[in-house]
Amino acid sequence: MQPSAVTGVRLGTDRRTLFLKTQVPSGARACVRKLKAVLTDPATDLVRVQVTFTSPSGDRASGCTRESTATAQVRLPEPLGDRDVIVDNYTHFTADGAKPPALRLCGELGCTPAPTGCTAASYDQALMAVGAPEHTYRNSEKCDGKWLVLDFSWRTGPACGDSTDPACSSRLGDRWFFRARKSGWEPIIRTSAGGCGDVQRKEPAFPTPLCASLAPLPSSLHPTYPPRSPSASPETAG
């Protein structure tokens, strides 16, 4: 089995040993055996590590229904140097910008995310912050570096080459307003209305020039549905 998460990596004083903080099953009995970390591809510019263990946690009767922290370790054939560490193919750690001996856990946007601003990479961070669906594309954006309004949409129909078929071009859309923070664009409000009314009720400081000319989103992008009428009561037999 693999851990549900690897939350930290620390470099030993020999600069070659990695200590990996992992989340593993726990309970009243022994829930983890043979915890180990191994190099999967040591001869590259990245250090790739896989953490595994055995556990009876798949059977709830084992009592291993909680989680605790355990540490696995692996010794590299040479000092880590400036290489990054990839654990279990997707969790990325780097020494760049970290506080030794710990490595820094990179986020979904990588180890060096784009600065907050009026750039395509920064808009991608904004879309991620609001949980936009996969394959979303931006329709328009208004940005001054401190504030952002972003219109975007995503396909809902089948993937097909016939653009004349309405099913192939059906889509939904959203409009979100953001403020800039050190960590990236922070969502303020979602609305389909035009103008500044909704956002300035929520955040009066949002600049009017960025929102005054906004038209409402088309109803096809942001449909509303009337409540279902109550079902008629069946007639009772006399």
Summary of the structure (lengths in Angstrom):
residues: 238
radius of gyration: 25.5
end to end distance: 64.5
largest distance: 89.9
contacts: 625
relative contact order: 0.11
helix: 11%
strand: 38%
